C-alpha cells in the first residue's frame, strides 16, 4: 500500500488580516494577480495527473489537504463540487481522505459532503 499526500491550495484569499501572515502581509503581492478560488479545471487536471502517474490506484491511499488562504471561503457549492470531482476521479483508490487547514473562524459549509467527509471537525 502506498500513501500519497497532496497539499492543494484551493483559495488565494483569507477572511482575516493577521499582521504576522507570511503570505498576505509581506512584500510579495502575487496572490492579488491570481484567481481567488481554484478552478474546476485545475482540480480535474490534478485527478487526470494522478490517474496517469505510476501509482497503483487500487493500492493507494490519497490524502488531500485543502489549504489556502481560508478553504472555507469556497462556500458549500464549490466545496462539494471539488470534493466530488476528486472522489469520483479516484473512485477505485484504496481510500481518499480529506483534511482542511482552516483558521476555524467560519462555520463549516452546510453541505452534505462536508458532514460526511469532515465528520470529526
C-alpha positions as CSV (number, residue, x, y, z in Angstrom):
1,X,0.0,0.0,0.0
2,X,1.2,3.5,-0.9
3,X,0.2,6.7,0.9
4,X,0.2,9.9,-1.2
5,X,-0.4,13.3,0.4
6,X,-1.3,16.3,-1.7
7,X,-1.5,19.8,-0.3
8,X,-4.0,21.5,-2.6
9,X,-4.2,25.3,-2.4
10,X,-7.9,26.0,-3.1
11,X,-8.1,29.7,-2.2
12,X,-5.8,32.7,-2.6
13,X,-7.8,34.8,-0.1
14,X,-8.4,34.8,3.6
15,X,-11.1,36.2,5.8
16,X,-8.5,37.5,8.4
17,X,-5.8,40.1,8.2
18,X,-3.1,38.8,10.6
19,X,-0.1,41.1,10.6
20,X,2.3,38.2,11.0
21,X,0.9,36.4,7.9
22,X,3.8,35.4,5.7
23,X,1.6,35.3,2.6
24,X,-0.8,38.2,2.7
25,X,1.2,40.9,4.6
26,X,4.7,40.8,3.2
27,X,6.2,42.5,0.2
28,X,5.1,39.8,-2.3
29,X,1.6,40.5,-3.6
30,X,1.5,37.9,-6.3
31,X,-1.7,36.5,-4.8
32,X,-3.6,39.6,-5.9
33,X,-3.0,38.6,-9.6
34,X,-4.2,35.0,-9.1
35,X,-7.9,33.9,-9.1
36,X,-9.4,33.9,-5.6
37,X,-10.6,30.3,-5.9
38,X,-9.2,27.2,-7.6
39,X,-10.9,26.4,-10.9
40,X,-12.8,23.2,-11.6
41,X,-10.4,22.5,-14.5
42,X,-7.4,22.7,-12.2
43,X,-8.9,20.0,-9.9
44,X,-9.9,17.9,-13.0
45,X,-6.3,18.2,-14.2
46,X,-5.0,17.1,-10.8
47,X,-7.1,14.0,-10.9
48,X,-6.0,13.3,-14.5
49,X,-2.4,13.7,-13.5
50,X,-2.8,11.3,-10.6
51,X,-4.5,8.7,-12.8
52,X,-1.7,8.8,-15.4
53,X,1.0,8.6,-12.8
54,X,2.7,5.3,-11.9
55,X,0.6,4.8,-8.8
56,X,-1.3,1.6,-8.5
57,X,-4.6,3.4,-7.8
58,X,-6.3,0.4,-6.1
59,X,-3.4,0.1,-3.7
60,X,-3.0,3.8,-2.9
61,X,-4.4,5.9,0.0
62,X,-4.7,9.5,-1.2
63,X,-4.8,12.3,1.4
64,X,-5.9,15.6,0.0
65,X,-5.1,18.6,2.3
66,X,-7.2,21.6,1.4
67,X,-5.2,24.7,2.1
68,X,-5.4,28.4,1.4
69,X,-5.9,31.3,2.3
70,X,-9.0,30.1,4.0
71,X,-10.5,27.0,2.3
72,X,-14.0,27.6,3.8
73,X,-14.2,30.7,1.6
74,X,-15.0,28.2,-1.2
75,X,-18.6,28.1,0.1
76,X,-20.7,24.9,0.2
77,X,-21.4,24.6,-3.6
78,X,-17.8,24.9,-4.8
79,X,-16.5,22.9,-1.8
80,X,-18.9,20.0,-2.6
81,X,-18.1,20.2,-6.3
82,X,-14.3,19.9,-5.8
83,X,-14.5,17.1,-3.2
84,X,-16.9,15.2,-5.6
85,X,-14.6,15.6,-8.6
86,X,-11.7,14.2,-6.6
87,X,-13.7,11.3,-5.0
88,X,-15.3,10.4,-8.4
89,X,-12.0,10.6,-10.2
90,X,-10.2,8.4,-7.7
91,X,-13.2,6.1,-7.0
92,X,-11.1,3.0,-7.4
93,X,-8.4,4.1,-4.9
94,X,-8.0,2.1,-1.8
95,X,-9.1,5.3,0.1
96,X,-9.4,9.0,-0.4
97,X,-9.1,11.2,2.7
98,X,-9.5,15.0,3.1
99,X,-8.2,17.4,5.6
100,X,-8.8,21.2,5.8
101,X,-6.3,23.7,7.1
102,X,-8.5,26.4,8.5
103,X,-8.4,29.3,10.9
104,X,-11.6,28.0,12.3
105,X,-13.4,31.4,12.4
106,X,-16.0,30.4,9.8
107,X,-18.9,28.0,10.0
108,X,-18.1,24.8,8.0
109,X,-20.2,24.8,4.8
110,X,-23.7,23.5,5.4
111,X,-23.5,20.8,2.7
112,X,-23.8,17.0,2.9
113,X,-20.3,16.3,1.7
114,X,-18.8,18.4,4.4
115,X,-20.5,16.5,7.2
116,X,-19.6,13.2,5.6
117,X,-16.1,14.0,4.6
118,X,-15.1,16.0,7.7
119,X,-17.3,14.4,10.4
120,X,-14.5,14.8,13.0
121,X,-14.2,18.5,12.7
